[in-house]
């Protein structure tokens, strides 16, 4: 294999997809294995019907992470994760509700989530690259 700018781009997109997916995968695994704590966390945000909120959130995280890793339906997986991230950021990391060390913690979480959201937008714009299910299907269909 010759390393060209295209190969470098495909490698970068694969690595980037996996790194972005790791956040959602870790969250989904942790919340799935510790459902009582996950429900308590949702309740702590003041959201009604925590189970009704948690189950779709887990589905988006599991499916979205798998889609990013595989590069399958990448635009839609990234869009779903972005739609999940935006309200989650404001609900879970509303730093303006805190003071002191707690405020600093939530400022960091807020801007980390915004940064992650930016990565999802970039992935929606660029696509998954050739080293992905989407890339293979696009090559075969053209």
C-alpha positions in Angstrom: 0.0 0.0 0.0 1.3 3.4 -1.0 0.7 6.1 1.6 -0.9 9.0 -0.2 -3.0 12.0 1.0 -6.1 9.9 0.3 -4.9 7.0 2.4 -3.9 9.4 5.1 -7.4 10.9 5.1 -9.0 7.5 5.2 -6.8 6.5 8.1 -7.5 9.7 9.9 -11.3 9.3 9.4 -11.2 5.8 10.7 -9.2 6.7 13.8 -11.3 9.8 14.4 -14.6 7.8 14.1 -13.3 5.2 16.6 -12.1 7.9 19.0 -15.5 9.8 18.8 -17.4 6.5 19.2 -15.4 5.7 22.4 -17.2 8.4 24.4 -20.6 7.1 23.5 -19.6 3.4 23.8 -18.1 3.9 27.3 -21.2 5.8 28.4 -23.6 3.1 27.0 -21.6 0.3 28.6 -21.4 2.0 32.0 -25.1 2.9 32.0 -26.2 -0.5 30.8 -24.2 -2.3 33.5 -25.3 0.1 36.2 -28.9 0.9 35.4 -29.9 1.9 38.9 -27.1 4.5 39.0 -28.0 5.6 35.5 -31.7 6.1 36.4 -30.6 8.1 39.5 -28.4 10.3 37.3 -31.3 11.0 35.0 -33.5 11.8 37.9 -30.9 14.1 39.4 -31.3 16.3 36.3 -34.9 16.8 37.2 -36.2 14.9 34.1 -39.5 13.2 34.5 -40.0 9.5 33.8 -36.3 8.7 33.9 -36.7 5.2 32.4 -38.5 6.7 29.3 -35.5 9.1 28.9 -32.8 6.6 29.6 -33.8 3.8 27.2 -33.8 5.9 24.0 -30.5 7.6 25.1 -28.9 4.2 25.5 -30.2 3.1 22.1 -28.8 6.2 20.4 -25.4 5.7 22.1 -25.1 2.0 21.3 -26.3 2.3 17.7 -24.5 5.6 17.1 -21.2 4.3 18.4 -21.5 1.1 16.4 -22.3 3.0 13.3 -19.3 5.4 13.7 -16.9 2.5 14.3 -18.1 0.6 11.3 -18.6 3.7 9.2 -22.2 2.5 8.4 -24.9 5.1 7.8 -22.3 7.5 9.2 -24.2 10.7 8.4 -27.3 9.5 10.2 -25.5 8.0 13.2 -23.5 11.3 13.6 -26.7 13.3 13.2 -28.5 11.2 15.9 -25.6 11.5 18.3 -25.5 15.2 17.7 -29.2 15.5 18.4 -28.6 13.6 21.6 -25.5 15.7 22.5 -27.0 19.1 22.3 -29.8 18.8 24.9 -27.6 16.5 27.0 -24.9 19.2 27.1 -27.3 21.8 28.4 -29.0 19.5 30.9 -26.0 17.7 32.3 -23.4 20.5 32.1 -25.4 23.7 32.7 -22.4 25.3 34.4 -24.3 28.5 35.1 -26.2 26.7 37.8 -23.1 26.0 39.8 -20.3 27.8 41.7 -16.7 27.0 42.7 -15.2 23.7 41.8 -18.5 22.3 40.6 -18.8 25.2 38.1 -15.3 24.6 36.8 -16.1 20.9 36.3 -19.3 21.6 34.4 -17.6 24.3 32.3 -15.1 21.7 31.2 -17.8 19.1 30.5 -19.9 21.7 28.6 -17.1 22.7 26.3 -15.9 19.1 25.8 -19.4 18.2 24.6 -19.4 21.2 22.3 -16.1 20.1 20.9 -17.4 16.5 20.4 -20.5 18.0 18.7 -18.2 19.9 16.3 -16.4 16.6 15.5 -19.8 15.0 14.7 -20.7 17.9 12.4 -17.3 17.6 10.6 -17.9 13.8 10.2 -21.4 14.5 8.8 -19.7 16.8 6.2 -16.8 14.6 5.2 -18.4 11.2 5.4 -16.7 8.1 6.8 -14.0 7.7 4.2 -13.2 4.7 2.1 -12.2 2.5 5.1 -15.8 2.1 6.1 -19.0 0.2 5.3 -20.3 3.4 3.6 -17.1 3.7 1.6 -17.2 0.1 0.4 -20.9 0.4 -0.6 -20.3 3.7 -2.4 -17.4 2.2 -4.3 -19.4 -0.9 -5.3 -22.5 1.1 -6.3 -20.6 3.5 -8.6 
